Amino acid sequence: KTYDFSKDLTVNGSVMANVGGEVILNVNNNAITSGTPDHYGVIAKGEGNTLVINEANIASYGGGVAAGTGSKVIFNGGKVDITKYTKSSPGRYNFYTDGGEIVINDGVFTFGSTNNTRRAYVCVEGGGKVIINGGTYKAGVDGDGEANAVIYARGNGKVTVNGGEFPNEYNSTFVLNKKDANRATTVIEVAGGRFYNFD
């Protein structure tokens, strides 16, 4: 199924894709303003389901985009800006999966720098995987002025970076970050991308 957006969309909870097969959202640079501090803006659910997001402008009160166990999200450009309007709950990320898959091909991703608590732009766990082929990941600061992480793997999650821009303007020491207790079971592979001010 394909859905073409001709105007902005505002919802109280999440935009949920939980139907069989593939769902394509052609957002056409319109805004999706969604969620509460506890929600993700857009969620793919259901074993074997795929959600394709094209040119979205997601401004979520909580997290950005999530893929549930066994589901897949393909993000093809646009923006994701979480905690733009309020302080989101702990554990909310721009992109998150627990046992699913997310492919990020392009886009610009940021936090509301004066609102959020510290967290990562991309978080994966539960045997999930994230593939980053492009995009700009601005490692802004949290509400206390501390630099955020960019990529965070825990449990037995896997992240592959093939491309993208990682400016690190605020000197984050957590650009590529594994949870200490899970270093033996998590994987972060870097095959491309541009990393600035990175130690």
C-alpha positions, 0 to 999 in steps of 0.5 A: 500500500502506498500513501501520498501526503498532500499536507501536514499530519498531526496525531496524538499517538504514533503513526503505526504501520502494522499491515501485511507486506510493504507500506510506503509513505510518500510524505513529500516533505510535509510534517508529521507531528506526533506522539507524546513523550512516551511514544515514537512518531512513526512505528513499523510493527509485525513480523515480515512487514516493511515500512518505507518512508520517503522525504518525511519531516518528523517532529516528534514529542517523544522518539522518532522512528522505530522498528518492532521485532521482525519488522523493517524501516527504510528511511529515504530522506527528510528530517527527524527532530525529536524533543522539539516541543517537550522533554521526551521520556528516557530511552527515546531515540531518533531511530530505534529497533529491538529485534527489527531492521532499519536502513537509513539512506539519507536525511538530517537528524537532530535533537532539541538541544535544550530539552532532551536528556542525553541519549543516542541518535541511533539505538539498536538491541535485541538482535536488531540491525541498523544500516546507515548509508547516508544522512547527517547526524548532528551530535548536539547537546542535552539539557545539561549541555553534555554532548549526546551519543550518535550510535549506541548498540547494546544487547546483541545489536549490530550497526553498519555504517556505509556512509553519512556525515558525523560533524561532532560539533560538541566534542561527543566522546560517544559517536560510536558507543557500545554498552559496556556490559555488552561489548562482546555481543554487540557489533559496530562496523564502519565501512564508510562515512565522514567523521569529524573531530573523532577520537 
